[in-house]
């Protein structure tokens, strides 16, 4: 929305979420990649993917980090926000709607009135969204507490201070069936946050690391059981959800629901949260995940496992666990477009504690002799920092995957070639 459109904006109300049936629950089968997904993963690994996340792993979610604007965004660029253009003063600028919908065209405009802080907008609409050419954008779905699935579309938008951006057009609502009492109402849910000034914002090919790779913590053990390899769908500073202090250095590993999750080192379980069952791309689910937190003996750090299957938890708070012991299984609970393990490390277990960088362990193949066996612990020399699009093997580190195969269940047809551990995409 440009200047001079005073009075044309209408506040988008955060109403109770209307729900739209979208078919039966998907099966808990392996999340093997399609040909398109595999091509995207390989391209991201070789060439470096903007934002350090895979778009194919976020069906129905559309991501914008101004000034990098995808081709579907209505505005060619964000425009400066001048309070006087809307009849506002510095004292009354707080009354400016952050989310506005044009009453005639359905144009969705987001405004950041802050003078100093970037703001993130996580928005879910129970509507079809249209791009700048009025073509329908991809939508996804979410799962409620009754395990019913509903259609929706979600936006993740970051806007600099004192800017406004025309994002897309809001189309018709997804059908809510014969009992829908408000078929013409606006179905929108949002959560808006200010980003810390000193937090490194994503957007390039970097992974947010300022330390030398060899100085970054290496976890004692790989967090997933099974044969792998597992696709990294989002790395550190990822533009999808890893640009807040509490998630900045997290890593997402795609895996089938039910994949074993193991303790990455000896330690004590300090927190278990296993009561949620919602899933999918509704942003209300950002705060409804399941998780386990493990306090390591050495180094004395806290490892958090997120999106786990609540019914699979094998441990309780205060329990001691050994490195490699199964503690639960992977799930798709919370804001989780694709089943995956979200793992992150903290120096403290305080709420909102920032994350710290870490590397995943690996060991290369070695010949087994009569008096020799494979080492039970990985060596830090083979550790690596995964980026989106890379395949992570529990034994051999980063590998290249040839062909389309069920890489998560280890079925026949998979061919993985160990390429040696390395940091970043060369």
Buried (B, 14 or more C-beta within 10 A) or exposed (E): BEEEBEEBBEEBEBEEBBBBBBEEEBEEEBBBBEEEBBEBBBEBBEEBBBBBBBBBBBBBBBBBBBEBBEEBBBBEEBBEBEBEBBEBEEEEBEEBBBBBBBEEEBBBBBBBBBEEEBBBBBBBBBBBBBBBEEEEBEBBBBBBEEEBBBBBBBBBBBBBBBBBBBBBBBBEBBEBEEEBEEEEBBBBBBBBEEBBEEBBBBBBBBBBBEEEBEEBBBBBBBBBBBBBBBBBBBBBBBBBBBBBBBBBBBBBBBBBBBBBBBBBBBBBBBEBBBEBBBBBBBBBBBEBBBBBBBBBEEEEBBBBBBBBBBEBBBBEEEBEBEBBBBBBBBBBBBBBBBBBBBBBBBEEEEEEBBBBBBBBBBBEEEEEEEEEEEEEEBEBEBBBBBBBBBBBBBBBBBBBBEEBBBBBBBEEEBEBEBBEBBBBBE
